[in-house]
């Protein structure tokens, strides 16, 4: 039997065991917490929708905090934009010495009457607006120094939009480029209401019947010079006058004849402001107005004249 003392004795050339040393870790310097990532706030965005010869439809979409006060759009020809070094002019005056084609429009978020389109956008909400003479002129929630001026046909334009979001921060969109449709020449083409309003000497007739009421040239000009301000009767009449002048000037009426007949039937004996005080809701006249507008702008029918 093995001697216990011998079992516990140190074996030759074997070191004595050393107890493990546990070091006390020192205090690490406090690290500041990582800042939370700043949420990305989307700016107002714009995109191209459709073109006519005299205007371009642009869709405006609000960012994550909306555009409660409405928005504004600026535009000019791509030629002027490139001439400025692909920059916008320093000042936003109209007329603009740096860019003769520069213009702008403000789309109000305050709706003055039930007949106006609301341009105060909720987060992510979109609205499409037509930049050109007709829509800008007859909308009661839009102000523009170029509301009576159609865009040039077959011409590239640049656009951008501005909006104050719900936090009061100014949001600016990217610049986009799009072009109007080509125009055609000859006597069979059509002009927009803005053309006829600005060229009374070119009128082929001295009177027109709207509904059942006949108006003389001076009365028709007073009607064209009167912005609609939410009155659907005035909006419809502006396009109806232009369509009838186009037809009297030699344009093919086949694409719009039914709309003209329906428009006259809807107007009936109403006397159009400012000659009278007739009124129709914009929703009631909207479809007919759209068809007549497309005809006058050349989207349907023989095509738009080269102004």
C-alpha positions, 0 to 999 in steps of 0.5 A: 500500500502506497504511503500517503506521505509519499503520495503528497510529497513533491515530485522531483523537478515539478514546480509548486502550484501557483494560485491564479491571480485575479486582476480587478478590471479598471473602470472604462471611460464612459462612452457617449451614447450614439446619437439616434439617426435623424429621420429623413424628411422627404422634400416636395417632389414633382413629376411629369404627367402629360403635355399639350401644345400650350401647357404641361401637367405636373404632379406635386407630392408633399413629403412626410409632413405635408404642405399645409400652406400649399405650394409654388411652381417655377418654370422656364425654357430649358434653353434659358436654364442652360444659358444660365449654366443649368441654374435658376435665376438669382431673383424670382422677378417676372419679367426676369432679366436673366431668363426671359421665359421664367415664370411662377405660380402660387397654389394656395392652401387656403380655399376661399370657396367651395368651388376651388381646388384645395392645394393644401396637401396632407403627408404624401398627398399628390395633386396634378396641375396644368402649367399654361394659360387656361388652368392657371387663369381660371383657378380661384386658388392660383395666382400667377403673373403668367396666367394668360400666357400659354407655353410655347409648343414643341419646347422643352421646359424645366420645373421645380416646386417649393412648399413649407411643411408642417414644421415651417421648413422650406422644402424644394423639389428637384428640377425636372425637364419635359416638353410641350407637344408639337404644333401644326400650322394652317387654318384648320388648327385650334388656339387656346382661350388665352390666344383669343383673349389676347388677339381680339383683332384675329376674331373671325366673327363679331358675335356668338351665341352661348346657350340661348343668349347672343353676345357681341364682341365687346361682351365676349371680351369682357367674359374672357377678361373675367377670371372664373373664381370658382364659377363653373359657368364662367370656366365652361364659357371661356372654353366654349367661346374659344372652341366656337372661335376656332370653328369659325376660323376654319377648324374641324369641329367633329371632335367637339361638336357634341360637347358644344351642343351639350354645353349650350344646353347646360347654359340655357338662358343663364347670362354669363358674368360679368354681363349677368350673374349666372352660376353653375357648380364646377363639378357640373361643368367639369367634363364638358370643360375638359373636352373643350379644353383638350380641343382648344389645346390640340390634344384632340381634334385637328391640333394646336396652331403654331402661335 
